[in-house]
Amino acid sequence: MGKIVEDQHYYNNRYHVTNDIVEFERVYMVDENKFNHSTYETLGKVYEK
């Protein structure tokens, strides 16, 4: 199954249905071109927590 675009911020890469339970792999996208030094510092703090 190909990529299914849900909106501009993520897409579901893979679906798998077992016993009426849907599992999916979701990929979130970010526009790193809009990041600056402050953005990366904030992300670092979040990851440390």
N, C-alpha and C positions, 0 to 999 in steps of 0.2 A: 504494500500500500504506500502511495506517495505521501508527500507532505500535505497536510490539510491546514490551510491558513485560517486561523480563528479570528484574529485581529492583528493590528500592527505591532503588538508587543510580544506575542508568543505564537507558537504553533505546536500542534500535537504531532509528534514524529511517528508514533507507532501505537496501534490499538491491539488489544488481545482480550478476547471474551472467553471466560471459563465459568461454567455453571451460572450463567446470568450475571457474572461480575465482570465489569469492564476495567481493565488495567490500561494505562496509557503512559507514554513517555512524553513529557512536555518540555519544550525548549523555550526559554525566555531570552529575548533579545534586548541588548542595550546599544545605545549610540555612543560608543567610546570617543568619537570625535568631539562630543560635547563635554567630555570630562576635562577637568583642570586639576591643578595640584591639590586644591582643597577637597575636591571630590574623592581623589585617591586617599587622602588623609582620613576622611570620614569613613570610607570603605574599610580601611585598615583597622580603625577603632571598632567597627562593627564585627569584623572577623575575629578580633582579639577577644571579644566578649563571648 
